[in-house]
Amino acid sequence: FVFQGMEEDKGPQMRKLYVE
């Protein structure tokens, strides 16, 4: 998944973005 790599780069903010 593309967002999986971005999550580690951007942080929890990006993670929460695509999780919700």
Secondary structure, 3 states (H helix, E strand, C coil): CHHHHHHHHHCHHHHHHHHC
